[in-house]
Amino acid sequence: MDNGMTLTTEQSAPPGFDVNEEIYRELNRTFSSLSDRCRDYGPDFRSCLDTAFQALRGGKLIRPRMLLGTHRTMTKGATGRTNHDAALQIAVATELLHFSFLVHDDVIDGDLYRRGKLNFIGQILKQRDPDNFSDRGPDPEHLHWACSNGILIGNLFLAATHQVFARVDLPHPVRLRLLDLLEHTMNDSLVGEFLDVGLSSRAITPDISTALEMSRLKTATYTFELPLRAAAILAGLSEEDERRVGVIGTHLGTAYQLQDDYLSTFGEAAEHGKDSFSDLREGKETTIIGFARATRYWKDIEVNFNNADLTTEQGEHIRDLLIRCGAEEYSRDTVRHHLDTCRASIEELRSSLNREVIDLLLTQVDQLDNRRS
Amino acid sequence: MDNGMTLTTEQSAPPGFDVNEEIYRELNRTFSSLSDRCRDYGPDFRSCLDTAFQALRGGKLIRPRMLLGTHRTMTKGATGRTNHDAALQIAVATELLHFSFLVHDDVIDGDLYRRGKLNFIGQILKQRDPDNFSDRGPDPEHLHWACSNGILIGNLFLAATHQVFARVDLPHPVRLRLLDLLEHTMNDSLVGEFLDVGLSSRAITPDISTALEMSRLKTATYTFELPLRAAAILAGLSEEDERRVGVIGTHLGTAYQLQDDYLSTFGEAAEHGKDSFSDLREGKETTIIGFARATRYWKDIEVNFNNADLTTEQGEHIRDLLIRCGAEEYSRDTVRHHLDTCRASIEELRSSLNREVIDLLLTQVDQLDNRRS
């Protein structure tokens, strides 16, 4: 889902300070501590756990970096408690949550690869059957074993996320605000995944508003709203300002996801690096498709939508029809609308936040605005 | 897994006080509150949630009843704070955890029924395709939808369990003890499930010690150790006494699970109500089988072990071989050993606990000892 994500908060780190390194150190500490508590479980499970750690290392740390970068900027020059250690722990917990969602998503989608490399499930499968491993036709019983591992490891990380939030060394009312945020994030994300699976399996009737809600719930909440609001809580912002920061996250995240869909369908394959027409080939229920469904062009688009053997010519024809029916323009306008709403929401915070935070948030909006891949 | 579980703590409730009713009231309150937070998600998800609540109601409440009954007995006559409300909340959280495990187990095992009724996955499947529903051959895409629902609903209940533990209104050090217990329970249970799936899919080499560890991790920890230790923490017992109570739970739970396997293989089908030889037919890696594997009788047992079409005659022949190889005697002795260890551990607590608690715990051991079905 976050293939090609370019948004970064690294720019906001003080010169000479490597925020990634700090996050990796804390992440490794978390892995060691999980490993340590599992040391008595025998070699089979410990090997599974090591495979999980290995598969999950090397991510882009989008969420922890956004959280930590924002928190650091919000507390710059503050006297007294800045909750830096707590922020680092919660930042790493957002990465654990991401791990849990990734693994469960891969189980649900039956995916064995992520970014061209074997994912956790793919690695377990390969370990189970190194000689006959093939992504085209794995032995069903071996695949079942690998997917069961995926469900259980996803649960382990989901529990670990909650443990970090529950234990963080903060006054209980602050911890409760973080727990409220986690609960809201969990609910949104799982309903987002529910809608995603429901739309692709036709268990839920596809339309534009469901596609839009899916993007917001599945991506925007946990990838943008969660880190920004957590930073706000940890920096001591009022509940009202936390809510406003959350609104920025929601619109930023929705714009990001819609833009992803836009670039995948209308962008230059050479730039975004994805397979051309893969969304059309897989029958992905984006807002672009949701818009087109309600137009008279749909009967012509539908002929080859969700056709695994879509040719380049057929793909280009669908793209042409999507432009003619107005879906391309609608999609572009919607991204712009969300980015404009972000900017307006950021302006509302000028009186409560320092200039650097405002600039940091505006920079993130600008980065999305200029994104071409 | 807890088919036919007869253990009860109801006897310990004061006369006229219906502990079940109190638990159901709190459980319904929890469901309402979950429902309420999901009210904006649209009819599809809300319907899924209602189906989950409906499928999960009507359980025997073994864990919350054990927790609440034990806690009440431990705090009988106590002056000052007894943490009754917190105990009720944590009791209900153990039921939420059980829900989560049940649904994920059913996803992993591909089960559509539990105790002869459609389980959550079966109900979602039937809703998806009311006309062509058949448990023999559901449409794979519909089954995938139902199982995805199962993963997500299991996650919802797993998160809800953690939220209850994280928010419970207790001094933070007490909350941390409960969170330690939850973490230990989660790890044991998921490694237990990992071993169970690994043994049945032959990804893990079957032997007696793995089968024994699986029983302890998958069943004893969350069904017996968790409620007893939570009661001890909430009743203000020292960490040392909490640990002792935990040891009782582990042995009680292991005895319970081994006895379940024993009765299923050697008990009277008319009494335990299960299909005769179902464990043998399914190739369940019990400690009985683990013992037999290391004897010279195994080559004869193995011929029809894990044979879905096992006849009564073949089943009786295996049973006879299991007796001759010593597995029956070993199994009976092991159950007795765990129950004796329980009684000895209970005696160690005589100086710290009131007589009623000792009697309550001994009653539970006696009930298991006399269990014939």
Interface residues (C-beta under 8 A of the other chain):
Chain A: R37 C38 Y41 G42 D44 F45 C48 H104 V107 I108 R128 E141 H142 H144 W145 S148 N149 I151 L152 G154 N155 L156 L158 A159 H162 Q163 F165 A166 R167 H172 R175 L176 L179 L182 E183 H184 M186 N187 L190 V191 E193 F194 L195 V197 G198 S201 A203 I204 T210 E213 L217
Chain B: R37 C38 Y41 G42 D44 F45 C48 H104 V107 I108 R128 E141 H142 H144 W145 S148 N149 I151 L152 G154 N155 L156 L158 A159 H162 Q163 F165 A166 R167 H172 R175 L176 L179 L182 E183 H184 M186 N187 L190 V191 E193 F194 L195 V197 G198 S201 A203 I204 T210 E213 L217
